[in-house]
Each structure stands twice: as C-alpha cells, then as structure tokens.
Amino acid sequence: MYANAVVCDPHRVVVVGSAQLRAMPVSSPDIRAGKALIGAALCAEGVSEVNNIQMIDRGCERIEEKLQSLGARVERITG
C-alpha cells in the first residue's frame, strides 16, 4: 500500500514519515494481520481488495456487516 515501513522482527514494524496509503490488492496471512490490512484498506485512497479472507473469518464472523454498521463501504465478493 506504498507505506514506508521496515519490519524489524515478528513483533515490531517501524513506519517512517507520513504516508498516504494507496489502494492495492493484499492477501491476509493470518487473523490479526488480516484485520490490520482491512484497517489499512479503509484508510487508503481508492478501492482495495483483501484476499484470503477466510483467515479473518476464523476469528471474526461477519466482519463486513460489522464494518458496514459503522459506516464503512465494504462488500464481500464471492466466486
């Protein structure tokens, strides 16, 4: 998403400066990272696509409905 970030180790990431996130397709490697990617996609300029959503579904059922109730413009695309 074009952020200027450095992964230090599995527990730390350093983001330098301010970055306007831009939409792009991303893939969820696990539950927590997937939820973070959804948050980043909601902040990004443009339309993002989060793949491998079944990882997020394992920890948060009907996440798109919960986000929509908060005013987010999200939709689940199947097929």
C-alpha positions as a printed NumPy array, in Angstrom:
array([[  0.   ,   0.   ,   0.   ],
       [  3.096,   2.131,  -0.503],
       [  3.791,   2.814,   3.181],
       [  7.424,   3.423,   4.144],
       [  7.681,   0.596,   6.687],
       [ 10.543,  -1.568,   7.945],
       [  9.841,  -4.947,   9.56 ],
       [ 12.318,  -5.215,  12.439],
       [ 11.237,  -8.625,  13.727],
       [  7.942, -10.552,  14.057],
       [  6.823,  -8.177,  16.826],
       [  7.933,  -4.725,  15.575],
       [  7.405,  -2.599,  12.481],
       [  8.728,   0.945,  12.113],
       [  6.824,   3.344,   9.829],
       [  8.872,   6.407,   8.85 ],
       [  7.267,   9.738,   7.956],
       [  3.698,  10.283,   6.908],
       [  2.402,   8.17 ,   4.084],
       [ -0.875,   8.371,   2.241],
       [ -1.847,   4.75 ,   1.767],
       [ -2.969,   3.81 ,  -1.725],
       [ -5.316,   1.028,  -2.695],
       [ -3.948,  -2.26 ,  -3.936],
       [ -4.781,  -5.974,  -3.714],
       [ -3.476,  -7.542,  -0.495],
       [ -3.66 , -11.043,   0.98 ],
       [ -4.358, -11.897,   4.603],
       [ -1.658, -14.206,   6.022],
       [ -3.427, -14.674,   9.379],
       [ -6.261, -13.313,  11.531],
       [ -4.5  , -10.328,  13.138],
       [ -2.573,  -9.239,  10.076],
       [ -5.742,  -9.572,   8.008],
       [ -7.66 ,  -7.28 ,  10.334],
       [ -4.79 ,  -4.774,  10.156],
       [ -4.898,  -4.948,   6.346],
       [ -8.637,  -4.236,   6.412],
       [ -7.967,  -1.208,   8.621],
       [ -5.278,  -0.009,   6.222],
       [ -7.579,  -0.576,   3.243],
       [-10.272,   1.518,   4.91 ],
       [ -7.748,   4.364,   5.304],
       [ -6.274,   4.024,   1.811],
       [ -7.157,   6.225,  -1.117],
       [ -9.084,   4.165,  -3.692],
       [-10.578,   0.672,  -3.666],
       [ -8.584,  -2.165,  -2.104],
       [ -9.189,  -5.893,  -2.347],
       [ -8.346,  -8.15 ,   0.615],
       [ -7.841, -11.768,  -0.429],
       [ -7.619, -14.915,   1.706],
       [-10.452, -13.512,   3.836],
       [-11.199, -16.963,   5.276],
       [ -8.275, -16.382,   7.629],
       [-10.104, -13.37 ,   9.083],
       [-13.4  , -15.282,   9.177],
       [-11.828, -17.751,  11.599],
       [-11.551, -15.049,  14.247],
       [-14.268, -12.548,  13.356],
       [-17.551, -13.742,  11.929],
       [-19.477, -11.433,   9.544],
       [-16.819,  -8.71 ,   9.739],
       [-18.195,  -6.919,   6.668],
       [-21.606,  -6.49 ,   8.367],
       [-19.968,  -5.085,  11.499],
       [-17.891,  -2.611,   9.468],
       [-20.92 ,  -1.585,   7.406],
       [-22.842,  -0.843,  10.614],
       [-20.043,   1.621,  11.457],
       [-20.379,   3.338,   8.086],
       [-17.618,   1.567,   6.14 ],
       [-18.153,   0.925,   2.45 ],
       [-17.176,  -2.731,   2.237],
       [-18.568,  -5.74 ,   0.443],
       [-17.744,  -9.426,   0.29 ],
       [-17.31 , -10.719,  -3.233],
       [-17.645, -14.475,  -3.666],
       [-16.874, -16.642,  -6.614]])
